[in-house]
């Protein structure tokens, strides 16, 4: 979803029409958010870290190109 929101926050009314239109939808949590693995660290993750994680996931899923959508919640 974004830096502090779980992938489960995406409403089905948003992604189900994308699936119905033939798109593959992958929802995932960033590090230390939602259902992802949590690490005992005080380090802050950068946008570059999250982008690298996204590319790593795409590589693992053999996704060559994608439309990316995210959301940022205000602090």
C-alpha positions, 0 to 999 in steps of 0.5 A: 500500500505504502510506507506504513499501510498494509496491502490489505488496505486496498479495497476490493472495489479498487482492484477487482475491476483490474483483475476482471479487465485481465490485469494481474494484481500483486498486493504486498507489504513493505518491510516492517508493515502489515503481514511482512516480516518485521525486523528489530531495527531502528533504521529507517527505510528509504524510498530507494530501499522500497523501490529495490524491494519492489524490483526484487519481488518483480524479479522473483515473480518473473514480472518484466514490466508493470503499472505501479500504484501506491499510497502514502499516508500522512504522518 
